[in-house]
Amino acid sequence: MDKDLNKNNNDTSMDVVISEETINNKKSKYVNESNNKYLIKFRKPYYFEGKEYNGIDLSGIDNLTTSDLADADKIFVSSGNLAAMNEMAIGYSCIIAAKITMQPIEFFENLPAKEGVKLKNIISSFFYEED
């Protein structure tokens, strides 16, 4: 990954893959978001398909529709998974995250365990938080 894409004078900056919605809005492919509750900052660089990732932005979750959730349910069940509450399962969270970010599901399935739990916690809390 090109380290110069997100240069600034702040040492807390971080290159992060952002949601398809932001890409469609013609914003940069990389973003520095220090106050984003849907941002997962990885403890160490994560490599997927030859690229380095320092985190992932799940803020596109606000744009999910009920149809998206129904599609995710179908994918979850058809892949042989079963959960009392799908939204609490890590596998389901991987499917939702893939829909949000337009990354392949394998991106999320291969995350280190600690990052996978962060992913599940952020996504499942989204469904139960009060506005």
CYANA upper distance limits for C-alpha pairs under 8 A (distance plus 0.5 A):
  1 MET  CA     51 LYS  CA      6.58
  1 MET  CA     52 GLU  CA      6.26
  1 MET  CA     53 TYR  CA      8.37
  3 LYS  CA      7 LYS  CA      8.00
  3 LYS  CA     15 ASP  CA      8.40
  5 LEU  CA     15 ASP  CA      8.21
  5 LEU  CA     30 TYR  CA      7.74
  6 ASN  CA     13 SER  CA      7.79
  6 ASN  CA     14 MET  CA      7.71
  6 ASN  CA     15 ASP  CA      6.81
  6 ASN  CA     30 TYR  CA      7.47
  6 ASN  CA     31 VAL  CA      7.74
  6 ASN  CA     32 ASN  CA      7.98
  7 LYS  CA     13 SER  CA      8.34
  8 ASN  CA     13 SER  CA      7.86
 13 SER  CA     32 ASN  CA      6.16
 13 SER  CA     34 SER  CA      8.48
 14 MET  CA     31 VAL  CA      7.90
 14 MET  CA     32 ASN  CA      6.12
 14 MET  CA     54 ASN  CA      7.32
 14 MET  CA     55 GLY  CA      8.38
 15 ASP  CA     30 TYR  CA      5.96
 15 ASP  CA     31 VAL  CA      6.53
 15 ASP  CA     32 ASN  CA      6.97
 15 ASP  CA     53 TYR  CA      7.87
 15 ASP  CA     54 ASN  CA      6.75
 15 ASP  CA     55 GLY  CA      7.80
 16 VAL  CA     30 TYR  CA      5.85
 16 VAL  CA     31 VAL  CA      6.30
 16 VAL  CA     32 ASN  CA      7.58
 16 VAL  CA     53 TYR  CA      7.12
 16 VAL  CA     54 ASN  CA      6.51
 16 VAL  CA     55 GLY  CA      5.56
 16 VAL  CA     56 ILE  CA      5.89
 16 VAL  CA     57 ASP  CA      7.12
 17 VAL  CA     29 LYS  CA      7.03
 17 VAL  CA     30 TYR  CA      6.22
 17 VAL  CA     31 VAL  CA      7.89
 17 VAL  CA     53 TYR  CA      7.80
 17 VAL  CA     55 GLY  CA      7.37
 17 VAL  CA     56 ILE  CA      5.75
 17 VAL  CA     57 ASP  CA      6.71
 17 VAL  CA    101 THR  CA      8.44
 18 ILE  CA     22 THR  CA      7.15
 18 ILE  CA     23 ILE  CA      7.85
 18 ILE  CA     29 LYS  CA      6.89
 18 ILE  CA     30 TYR  CA      6.96
 18 ILE  CA     31 VAL  CA      7.48
 18 ILE  CA     56 ILE  CA      6.99
 18 ILE  CA     57 ASP  CA      5.52
 18 ILE  CA     58 LEU  CA      7.82
 18 ILE  CA    101 THR  CA      7.08
 19 SER  CA     23 ILE  CA      7.14
 19 SER  CA     57 ASP  CA      6.93
 19 SER  CA     58 LEU  CA      7.10
 19 SER  CA     59 SER  CA      7.46
 19 SER  CA     60 GLY  CA      6.10
 19 SER  CA    100 ILE  CA      6.59
 19 SER  CA    101 THR  CA      4.84
 19 SER  CA    102 MET  CA      7.55
 20 GLU  CA     24 ASN  CA      6.53
 20 GLU  CA     60 GLY  CA      8.10
 20 GLU  CA    100 ILE  CA      7.60
 20 GLU  CA    101 THR  CA      6.11
 20 GLU  CA    102 MET  CA      6.62
 21 GLU  CA     25 ASN  CA      6.81
 21 GLU  CA     60 GLY  CA      7.04
 22 THR  CA     26 LYS  CA      7.25
 22 THR  CA     27 LYS  CA      6.35
 22 THR  CA     28 SER  CA      8.40
 22 THR  CA     29 LYS  CA      8.44
 23 ILE  CA     27 LYS  CA      6.05
 23 ILE  CA     28 SER  CA      7.31
 23 ILE  CA     29 LYS  CA      6.71
 33 GLU  CA     39 LEU  CA      8.00
 36 ASN  CA     59 SER  CA      8.10
 37 LYS  CA     59 SER  CA      8.44
 38 TYR  CA     57 ASP  CA      6.42
 38 TYR  CA     58 LEU  CA      5.47
 38 TYR  CA     59 SER  CA      5.66
 38 TYR  CA    122 ILE  CA      7.14
 39 LEU  CA     55 GLY  CA      7.62
 39 LEU  CA     56 ILE  CA      6.39
 39 LEU  CA     57 ASP  CA      4.95
 39 LEU  CA     58 LEU  CA      6.52
 39 LEU  CA     59 SER  CA      7.68
 40 ILE  CA     55 GLY  CA      5.78
 40 ILE  CA     56 ILE  CA      5.81
 40 ILE  CA     57 ASP  CA      6.84
 40 ILE  CA     58 LEU  CA      8.28
 40 ILE  CA    115 GLU  CA      8.25
 40 ILE  CA    118 LYS  CA      7.64
 40 ILE  CA    119 LEU  CA      7.74
 41 LYS  CA     54 ASN  CA      6.67
 41 LYS  CA     55 GLY  CA      4.77
 41 LYS  CA     56 ILE  CA      7.24
 42 PHE  CA     46 TYR  CA      7.80
 42 PHE  CA     53 TYR  CA      8.45
 42 PHE  CA     54 ASN  CA      5.84
 42 PHE  CA     55 GLY  CA      5.43
 42 PHE  CA     56 ILE  CA      8.49
 42 PHE  CA    115 GLU  CA      7.07
 43 ARG  CA     54 ASN  CA      8.35
 43 ARG  CA    115 GLU  CA      8.48
 44 LYS  CA     54 ASN  CA      7.31
 45 PRO  CA     52 GLU  CA      6.63
 45 PRO  CA     53 TYR  CA      6.10
 45 PRO  CA     54 ASN  CA      5.47
 45 PRO  CA     55 GLY  CA      8.44
 46 TYR  CA     52 GLU  CA      6.12
 46 TYR  CA     53 TYR  CA      5.53
 46 TYR  CA     54 ASN  CA      6.85
 46 TYR  CA     55 GLY  CA      8.49
 46 TYR  CA    111 LEU  CA      7.85
 47 TYR  CA     51 LYS  CA      5.92
 47 TYR  CA     52 GLU  CA      5.04
 47 TYR  CA     53 TYR  CA      6.64
 48 PHE  CA     52 GLU  CA      7.14
 48 PHE  CA     53 TYR  CA      8.19
 48 PHE  CA    107 PHE  CA      7.03
 57 ASP  CA    101 THR  CA      8.14
 58 LEU  CA     97 ALA  CA      7.32
 58 LEU  CA    100 ILE  CA      6.95
 58 LEU  CA    101 THR  CA      7.29
 59 SER  CA    100 ILE  CA      8.43
 60 GLY  CA     64 LEU  CA      7.82
 60 GLY  CA    100 ILE  CA      5.85
 60 GLY  CA    101 THR  CA      7.65
 61 ILE  CA    100 ILE  CA      6.38
 61 ILE  CA    123 ILE  CA      8.46
 64 LEU  CA     68 ASP  CA      6.52
 64 LEU  CA     69 LEU  CA      7.92
 64 LEU  CA    100 ILE  CA      8.07
 65 THR  CA     69 LEU  CA      7.08
 66 THR  CA     70 ALA  CA      6.71
 67 SER  CA     71 ASP  CA      6.65
 68 ASP  CA     72 ALA  CA      6.66
 68 ASP  CA     99 LYS  CA      8.33
 69 LEU  CA     73 ASP  CA      6.63
 69 LEU  CA     96 ILE  CA      8.20
 70 ALA  CA     74 LYS  CA      6.82
 71 ASP  CA     75 ILE  CA      6.79
 72 ALA  CA     76 PHE  CA      6.51
 72 ALA  CA     92 TYR  CA      7.56
 72 ALA  CA     95 ILE  CA      6.61
 72 ALA  CA     96 ILE  CA      6.98
 73 ASP  CA     77 VAL  CA      6.62
 73 ASP  CA     86 ASN  CA      7.80
 73 ASP  CA     92 TYR  CA      8.11
 74 LYS  CA     78 SER  CA      6.37
 75 ILE  CA     79 SER  CA      6.60
 75 ILE  CA     95 ILE  CA      8.20
 76 PHE  CA     80 GLY  CA      7.51
 76 PHE  CA     81 ASN  CA      6.20
 76 PHE  CA     82 LEU  CA      8.18
 76 PHE  CA     86 ASN  CA      8.48
 76 PHE  CA     91 GLY  CA      7.69
 76 PHE  CA     92 TYR  CA      6.51
 76 PHE  CA     95 ILE  CA      7.92
 77 VAL  CA     81 ASN  CA      5.63
 77 VAL  CA     82 LEU  CA      6.80
 81 ASN  CA     91 GLY  CA      8.29
 82 LEU  CA     86 ASN  CA      8.04
 83 ALA  CA     88 MET  CA      8.40
 83 ALA  CA     89 ALA  CA      7.16
 85 MET  CA     89 ALA  CA      7.65
 86 ASN  CA     92 TYR  CA      6.46
 87 GLU  CA     92 TYR  CA      6.63
 87 GLU  CA     93 SER  CA      7.17
 87 GLU  CA    123 ILE  CA      8.11
 87 GLU  CA    124 SER  CA      6.06
 87 GLU  CA    127 PHE  CA      8.09
 88 MET  CA     92 TYR  CA      7.97
 88 MET  CA     93 SER  CA      8.07
 88 MET  CA    120 LYS  CA      7.54
 88 MET  CA    124 SER  CA      6.16
 89 ALA  CA     93 SER  CA      6.85
 89 ALA  CA    120 LYS  CA      7.58
 90 ILE  CA     94 CYS  CA      6.78
 90 ILE  CA    116 GLY  CA      7.55
 90 ILE  CA    117 VAL  CA      7.64
 90 ILE  CA    119 LEU  CA      8.34
 90 ILE  CA    120 LYS  CA      5.87
 91 GLY  CA     95 ILE  CA      7.05
 91 GLY  CA    109 GLU  CA      7.99
 92 TYR  CA     96 ILE  CA      6.80
 93 SER  CA     97 ALA  CA      6.47
 93 SER  CA    119 LEU  CA      7.34
 93 SER  CA    120 LYS  CA      5.83
 93 SER  CA    123 ILE  CA      6.74
 93 SER  CA    124 SER  CA      7.99
 94 CYS  CA     98 ALA  CA      6.60
 94 CYS  CA    105 ILE  CA      6.52
 94 CYS  CA    108 PHE  CA      5.88
 94 CYS  CA    109 GLU  CA      6.86
 94 CYS  CA    119 LEU  CA      8.25
 94 CYS  CA    120 LYS  CA      8.24
 95 ILE  CA     99 LYS  CA      6.86
 95 ILE  CA    105 ILE  CA      6.47
 96 ILE  CA    100 ILE  CA      6.74
 96 ILE  CA    123 ILE  CA      8.36
 97 ALA  CA    101 THR  CA      6.56
 97 ALA  CA    103 GLN  CA      8.40
 97 ALA  CA    105 ILE  CA      8.19
 97 ALA  CA    108 PHE  CA      7.91
 97 ALA  CA    119 LEU  CA      8.43
 97 ALA  CA    123 ILE  CA      8.42
 98 ALA  CA    102 MET  CA      5.83
 98 ALA  CA    103 GLN  CA      5.58
 98 ALA  CA    104 PRO  CA      6.20
 98 ALA  CA    105 ILE  CA      5.65
 98 ALA  CA    107 PHE  CA      8.44
 98 ALA  CA    108 PHE  CA      7.84
 99 LYS  CA    103 GLN  CA      7.98
103 GLN  CA    107 PHE  CA      6.93
104 PRO  CA    108 PHE  CA      8.12
105 ILE  CA    109 GLU  CA      6.77
106 GLU  CA    110 ASN  CA      6.45
107 PHE  CA    111 LEU  CA      7.25
108 PHE  CA    116 GLY  CA      7.59
109 GLU  CA    116 GLY  CA      8.14
111 LEU  CA    115 GLU  CA      6.56
111 LEU  CA    116 GLY  CA      6.29
112 PRO  CA    116 GLY  CA      6.74
113 ALA  CA    117 VAL  CA      6.77
114 LYS  CA    118 LYS  CA      6.91
115 GLU  CA    119 LEU  CA      6.70
116 GLY  CA    120 LYS  CA      6.75
117 VAL  CA    121 ASN  CA      6.55
118 LYS  CA    122 ILE  CA      6.68
119 LEU  CA    123 ILE  CA      6.72
120 LYS  CA    124 SER  CA      6.36
121 ASN  CA    125 SER  CA      6.36
122 ILE  CA    126 PHE  CA      6.75
123 ILE  CA    127 PHE  CA      7.37
124 SER  CA    128 TYR  CA      7.32
125 SER  CA    129 GLU  CA      6.28
